[in-house]
């Protein structure tokens, strides 16, 4: 019988310890609905790691497959694929990242498969089939949505 009483006391003690830990957590944490993993009851740190922005205003330029604009292999991207419509170069996003540029291209999805000169660390370059089209696009600042 004393074995059962000791076991019950242990469970009660563990329950009190667990409640104390949770109550302590409430003092140092707050519900943050903007945190990407929060649900209706989640407690998250008041200073969570900031996730990558879902959209960002970016200085966007255009390029075509000219040695003068790229390198000695103008039809091969830095990721090793062939250039084609929908390819963008961006140093600040990993290869394979899907993006949209809704103000300029609506719902068209682009893929980061190329890189720019390192001095353009925060810019984006869209591939066009001809130099004429790239020049017509010019340079624009627009919102880029990261998917």
C-alpha positions as CSV (number, residue, x, y, z in Angstrom):
1,X,0.0,0.0,0.0
2,X,2.8,2.4,0.9
3,X,4.3,1.7,-2.6
4,X,1.1,3.1,-4.1
5,X,1.1,6.1,-1.9
6,X,4.7,6.9,-2.8
7,X,3.9,6.5,-6.5
8,X,0.9,8.8,-6.2
9,X,3.0,11.4,-4.4
10,X,5.6,11.2,-7.2
11,X,2.9,11.8,-9.9
12,X,1.5,14.7,-7.9
13,X,5.0,16.1,-7.5
14,X,5.7,15.8,-11.2
15,X,2.4,17.4,-12.1
16,X,3.3,20.4,-9.8
17,X,6.7,20.7,-11.4
18,X,5.2,20.6,-14.9
19,X,2.6,23.3,-14.0
20,X,5.4,25.5,-12.5
21,X,7.4,25.2,-15.7
22,X,4.4,26.2,-17.8
23,X,3.6,29.1,-15.5
24,X,7.2,30.3,-15.7
25,X,7.1,30.1,-19.5
26,X,4.0,32.4,-19.6
27,X,6.0,35.1,-17.9
28,X,8.7,35.0,-20.6
29,X,6.7,34.2,-23.7
30,X,3.8,35.7,-25.5
31,X,1.4,34.7,-28.2
32,X,2.5,36.1,-31.5
33,X,0.0,35.4,-34.3
34,X,2.4,36.6,-37.0
35,X,5.0,33.9,-36.1
36,X,4.8,31.3,-38.9
37,X,4.3,28.2,-36.7
38,X,1.9,29.7,-34.3
39,X,-1.6,28.3,-34.0
40,X,-4.5,29.6,-31.9
41,X,-3.0,28.4,-28.7
42,X,0.8,28.6,-29.3
43,X,3.2,30.3,-27.0
44,X,6.2,31.6,-28.8
45,X,9.2,33.7,-27.8
46,X,8.8,37.4,-27.8
47,X,11.9,37.6,-30.0
48,X,11.6,34.7,-32.4
49,X,14.1,34.2,-35.2
50,X,12.8,36.4,-38.0
51,X,11.7,34.3,-41.0
52,X,12.5,35.3,-44.5
53,X,10.2,38.0,-45.7
54,X,7.3,36.7,-47.9
55,X,7.5,39.8,-50.1
56,X,10.2,42.5,-50.6
57,X,10.7,45.5,-52.7
58,X,13.5,44.8,-55.1
59,X,15.6,46.6,-57.7
60,X,14.9,44.4,-60.8
61,X,16.9,44.5,-64.0
62,X,16.9,42.3,-67.1
63,X,19.5,40.3,-69.1
64,X,19.7,38.2,-72.2
65,X,22.2,35.5,-73.4
66,X,25.0,37.7,-74.5
67,X,28.6,37.1,-73.4
68,X,28.8,40.8,-72.6
69,X,26.0,40.4,-70.1
70,X,26.8,37.1,-68.7
71,X,30.0,35.0,-69.0
72,X,31.5,32.7,-71.6
73,X,28.5,30.3,-71.4
74,X,25.6,32.6,-71.8
75,X,23.0,29.9,-72.3
76,X,23.9,28.0,-69.0
77,X,22.8,29.3,-65.7
78,X,24.9,29.3,-62.5
79,X,22.8,26.3,-61.3
80,X,23.7,24.4,-64.5
81,X,20.3,24.6,-66.2
82,X,19.6,26.1,-69.6
83,X,18.2,29.6,-69.7
84,X,14.5,29.9,-70.6
85,X,11.6,32.1,-69.8
86,X,10.9,32.2,-66.1
87,X,14.6,32.1,-65.0
88,X,15.8,34.9,-62.7
89,X,19.2,35.6,-61.2
90,X,19.4,36.6,-57.5
91,X,22.2,36.3,-55.0
92,X,20.0,36.7,-52.0
93,X,17.8,33.7,-52.6
94,X,18.8,30.0,-52.9
95,X,18.6,28.2,-56.2
96,X,15.2,26.7,-56.8
97,X,13.3,29.5,-54.9
98,X,10.0,30.2,-56.6
99,X,8.9,33.9,-56.8
100,X,6.2,36.0,-58.3
101,X,6.4,39.6,-59.5
102,X,2.7,40.4,-59.5
103,X,2.9,44.1,-60.4
104,X,4.7,43.3,-63.6
105,X,3.9,39.7,-64.5
106,X,0.7,38.8,-62.6
107,X,0.6,35.2,-61.5
108,X,3.6,34.0,-63.5
109,X,6.0,32.0,-61.4
110,X,9.8,32.5,-61.8
111,X,12.6,30.3,-60.5
112,X,16.0,31.4,-59.1
113,X,18.5,29.5,-61.2
114,X,21.2,32.1,-61.9
115,X,23.5,34.5,-60.0
116,X,24.6,38.1,-60.6
117,X,27.9,39.8,-60.0
118,X,28.5,40.0,-56.3
119,X,28.2,43.8,-56.3
120,X,24.4,43.2,-57.0
121,X,23.8,41.2,-53.8
122,X,20.3,42.7,-53.2
123,X,19.0,42.9,-56.8
124,X,17.2,40.5,-59.1
125,X,17.8,40.0,-62.9
126,X,15.1,38.5,-65.2
127,X,16.2,36.6,-68.2
128,X,14.7,37.6,-71.6
129,X,15.2,35.8,-75.0
130,X,16.6,38.9,-76.7
131,X,18.6,42.0,-75.8
132,X,15.9,44.2,-77.3
133,X,13.3,42.8,-74.8
134,X,15.8,43.1,-71.9
135,X,16.4,46.8,-72.8
136,X,12.7,47.4,-73.1
137,X,12.2,46.1,-69.6
138,X,14.9,48.3,-68.3
139,X,15.3,48.8,-64.5
140,X,12.4,48.8,-62.1
141,X,11.7,48.7,-58.4
142,X,8.9,46.3,-57.6
143,X,7.5,44.0,-55.0
144,X,8.7,40.4,-55.3
145,X,6.7,37.6,-53.6
146,X,8.7,34.7,-52.3
147,X,6.7,31.5,-52.5
